[in-house]
Amino acid sequence: MTEIRELRPVLEVCDRLMEEAGCDFVGLAIQNTVGPDVRWHYAAGNLNDKYERITVRFGKGIAGKIISSGSAMMLADFPNDIFGKVTDYPIMLAEKLASCYAVPLFFNAVPKGVLLIGKRESFTFPEHVQQLVKDAAETLEQLLNEHL
Amino acid sequence: MELKPKQQISSYIIQSQEEEIKRISIELHEGVGQNLYSILTGLQFIDSGTKEPHMKNHLREMSQLIEKTIQEIRLLSVELYPPVLTTLGLLPAMKSYIKLYTSTFGILVDLDTAGTQKWLPEKSRIAVFRVCQEALTNIVKYADTSNVKINVIWTEDELKVTINDFGKGFHQAEHGGNNQSSGIAAMKERMLLTGGQCTISSKIGEGTSIELSLPLKD
């Protein structure tokens, strides 16, 4: 797989989303072409490089749950009202996020990636911001389809 | 070391919990995990005899899903109770946990050891391992750091483990009564119950240091 960080159009979509959605963080996780591992390949607004070393656990945390369920998810007030333990949400802890909204990326009708936006304060992402994320995810699916 | 009645109860509860955790871990690994592996092999066999492309695609997706589930079951099992703690001892178990820790939380851990590993009784082995696990979990939650340094020193009569997080640190007096302080109290109690000690020092802006010591001779 071509390194996602080398794909300028992909980075532009993420950076634009961060600006338009007015969020503090955007992360893009994709399943590796070989093996079942899902890793964070690109982040904007990141505080550190922890995301590069994090492997998303299947069914765990927001990204893991999105990939196993294929549905979008929102956390408005992390770590309150979460399912499971705080440590099941590594990207929220690593980036000190208090809220996030994330959608799955589908390749051949199978969820194999996650596009996540986050804020470092409690926040409920309104409908129009959720739509921005869904639109960006669709664009990314098309862009990445050629490279995966 | 003579335990007080209250400590004997704590020790009994901890031991029962550990036995149950170990049972679930083994059941996940050798029961559920093995069954899923058999299903995966069966799917691959069906795939080799299937010609229709859409069926092949479907089978491949199912195989991938089972592969992911097997991997998660294995990680969950190792996280609950690392089998190497019984077979190879404390140090290999810590190394294996650190690898999983870095790939889960992105925090780099530098492990330095000195001296030769001694064979500890199971109760002490589990206690030191669990206290290290708790310390590393606290670092994820509270320290705001990307690097941790662990020193393990084996001498003739003592095992010493030092964990430094270089994080934001905390005022120990201000954390009475919250989850973090309960975790610290539990770490200290656990080391005491096994005849050892746990000392914690922290400085704002410089990080937290945890020192565990366990006598190796009665």
Chai-1 contact restraints between the chains, C-beta under 6 A:
chainA,res_idxA,chainB,res_idxB,connection_type,confidence,min_distance_angstrom,max_distance_angstrom,comment,restraint_id
A,P36,B,E67,contact,1.0,0.0,6.0,A-B,restraint_1
A,P36,B,K68,contact,1.0,0.0,6.0,A-B,restraint_2
A,P36,B,Q71,contact,1.0,0.0,6.0,A-B,restraint_3
A,N48,B,S146,contact,1.0,0.0,6.0,A-B,restraint_4
A,K50,B,G106,contact,1.0,0.0,6.0,A-B,restraint_5
A,K50,B,S146,contact,1.0,0.0,6.0,A-B,restraint_6
A,R53,B,T102,contact,1.0,0.0,6.0,A-B,restraint_7
A,R53,B,G106,contact,1.0,0.0,6.0,A-B,restraint_8
A,I54,B,G106,contact,1.0,0.0,6.0,A-B,restraint_9
A,T55,B,S103,contact,1.0,0.0,6.0,A-B,restraint_10
A,F58,B,K68,contact,1.0,0.0,6.0,A-B,restraint_11
A,F58,B,E72,contact,1.0,0.0,6.0,A-B,restraint_12
A,G59,B,E72,contact,1.0,0.0,6.0,A-B,restraint_13
A,T87,B,V140,contact,1.0,0.0,6.0,A-B,restraint_14
A,P90,B,T104,contact,1.0,0.0,6.0,A-B,restraint_15
A,P90,B,F105,contact,1.0,0.0,6.0,A-B,restraint_16
A,L93,B,V140,contact,1.0,0.0,6.0,A-B,restraint_17
A,A94,B,G106,contact,1.0,0.0,6.0,A-B,restraint_18
A,V110,B,E61,contact,1.0,0.0,6.0,A-B,restraint_19
